[in-house]
């Protein structure tokens, strides 16, 4: 049974940890599963991801960001996600189109209708069965990242990050049947169990 599950959240929310944990649980049960991430997931996407996150001495405009993220995404959908779903796998992606709506739409202030239309073109209209939002206070998430080298997005203003969080919560409120909002300040084990409860329901339905 193919399922498409995405993980979303602001900086330091623990998405990658939980995406890997879900992948591990499914693998242990011998469920065919594939784990990918954005930006990246393909050789082409990795190059774009490096530019977007680590470009120095380059002022990348919000519109350019939108186009580059979606170029990477279009390749990921065509090369990894669609083939995985067609072969009956559970496909887990650490970030997907909702990241662009949150970051470039709500965070950067680009026109939301334009962002959503561009996302739809890149994804060929492919929507996740479940989107897990790991939500926490902006300041707490950023504090978790302070010990590491910070990328372009992590170095952004608090106002930007608050806009991103607000965007995520609005999207989740608009589509409650698709989104699972989890308090990311809880223990990793508790968060993993909450997510597993929802995923196991989807697998058995």
C-alpha positions in Angstrom: 0.0 0.0 0.0 1.6 3.3 -1.1 1.5 6.2 1.3 3.1 9.6 1.1 4.1 11.1 4.4 5.8 14.5 4.8 7.4 16.1 7.9 7.3 19.9 8.3 8.4 22.4 10.9 10.6 25.4 11.7 14.3 25.4 12.5 15.3 23.0 15.2 11.9 21.3 15.5 13.3 17.8 15.1 11.7 16.8 11.8 14.7 15.0 10.5 15.0 12.9 13.7 11.3 11.9 13.5 11.4 11.2 9.8 14.3 8.8 10.3 12.6 7.2 13.3 9.4 6.5 11.3 11.6 5.1 8.5 13.3 2.8 11.1 10.0 1.6 12.5 8.5 0.8 9.2 11.7 -1.0 8.0 11.7 -3.2 11.1 8.2 -4.3 10.2 9.4 -5.1 6.7 7.1 -2.4 5.2 8.6 -1.2 1.9 9.6 2.3 2.7 11.7 5.1 1.2 13.1 8.2 2.9 14.0 11.4 1.1 14.4 15.1 1.9 14.2 18.6 0.5 16.0 20.5 -0.9 17.9 17.6 -2.3 17.0 13.9 -2.7 18.5 13.7 -6.2 22.0 14.7 -7.5 20.5 17.7 -9.2 18.6 18.7 -6.0 21.7 18.4 -3.9 23.4 21.1 -6.0 20.5 23.4 -5.7 20.2 22.8 -2.0 23.8 23.8 -1.5 23.2 27.1 -3.4 20.0 27.9 -1.5 21.4 27.1 2.0 25.0 28.1 1.8 25.5 30.7 -0.9 27.8 33.4 0.2 28.1 36.9 -1.2 25.0 36.3 -3.2 21.7 38.0 -2.6 19.1 35.4 -3.7 15.7 37.1 -4.2 12.6 35.5 -2.7 11.3 34.8 -6.2 14.5 33.0 -7.2 14.3 30.9 -4.0 10.7 29.9 -5.0 11.8 28.8 -8.4 15.0 27.0 -7.3 13.2 25.1 -4.5 10.5 24.0 -7.0 13.1 23.0 -9.7 14.6 20.7 -7.1 11.2 19.5 -6.1 10.1 18.8 -9.6 13.1 16.5 -10.1 12.5 14.8 -6.8 8.9 14.1 -7.6 9.7 12.7 -11.0 12.8 10.7 -10.0 12.1 9.5 -6.5 8.6 10.1 -5.1 6.3 9.1 -7.9 8.3 5.9 -8.8 8.3 5.0 -5.1 4.6 5.4 -4.7 3.9 3.6 -8.0 5.9 0.6 -6.7 3.7 0.5 -3.5 6.1 2.0 -1.0 5.6 4.3 1.9 7.5 7.4 0.9 8.6 9.7 3.7 9.9 13.2 2.8 11.7 15.5 5.3 10.1 18.7 3.9 7.9 19.2 0.8 5.8 21.9 -0.9 4.4 23.2 2.4 7.9 24.3 3.4 7.9 26.7 0.4 4.4 28.0 1.2 5.6 28.6 4.8 9.1 30.0 4.1 8.7 31.9 0.8 5.0 32.7 1.2 4.5 33.5 4.8 8.2 34.1 5.7 9.3 36.1 2.7 5.9 37.6 1.9 5.5 36.3 -1.7 2.0 36.2 -3.1 0.5 33.0 -1.7 -1.6 32.2 -4.8 1.6 32.4 -6.9 3.5 30.2 -4.5 0.8 27.6 -4.4 0.5 27.6 -8.2 4.2 27.2 -8.6 4.3 24.4 -6.0 1.4 22.6 -7.8 3.2 22.7 -11.1 6.4 21.3 -9.6 4.6 18.5 -7.7 2.2 17.7 -10.6 -0.5 18.1 -8.0 0.8 15.3 -5.7 -0.4 15.9 -2.2 0.7 14.0 0.9 -1.6 11.5 2.6 -0.3 12.8 6.0 1.8 15.9 6.9 3.3 15.9 10.4 4.0 19.4 11.7 6.5 19.5 14.6 5.5 22.8 16.2 7.4 24.7 18.8 8.3 28.2 19.9 10.6 29.9 17.4 13.1 30.9 20.1 13.3 27.3 21.4 13.9 25.9 18.0 16.6 28.4 17.1 18.3 27.8 20.4 18.7 24.1 19.5 20.6 25.2 16.4 23.0 27.7 17.9 25.8 25.2 18.4 26.0 24.4 14.7 27.1 26.3 11.7 24.0 28.3 10.6 22.7 28.3 7.0 21.0 31.3 5.3 17.5 30.5 6.7 18.7 29.8 10.3 20.4 33.3 10.2 17.1 35.0 9.3 15.3 37.5 11.6 12.9 36.4 14.4 10.1 38.1 12.5 10.8 35.8 9.5 10.7 32.7 11.6 7.5 33.8 13.4 6.0 34.3 10.0 7.0 30.7 9.0 5.5 29.3 12.1 2.3 31.2 11.7 2.1 30.0 8.1 2.4 26.4 9.1 -0.3 26.7 11.8 -2.7 28.4 9.3 -2.2 25.6 6.7 -2.7 22.9 9.4 -5.9 24.7 10.5 -7.2 24.9 6.9 -6.6 21.2 6.2 -7.0 19.3 9.6 -7.6 16.0 7.9 -4.2 16.0 6.3 -2.1 17.6 9.1 -1.0 16.1 12.4 0.3 18.9 14.7 2.6 17.7 17.4 4.1 19.7 20.2 7.8 19.4 19.4 8.9 20.3 22.9 8.0 16.8 24.2 10.4 13.9 24.4 11.6 12.3 21.2 10.0 9.0 22.3 6.6 10.6 23.0 6.6 12.4 19.7 7.5 9.2 17.8 4.7 7.3 19.5 2.1 10.0 18.6 3.2 9.9 15.0 3.3 6.1 14.9 -0.3 6.0 16.2 -1.5 8.0 13.3 0.6 6.2 10.7 -0.5 2.8 11.9 -4.1 3.9 11.5 -3.4 4.9 7.9 -1.6 1.6 7.2 -4.5 -0.5 8.5 -7.3 1.6 6.7 
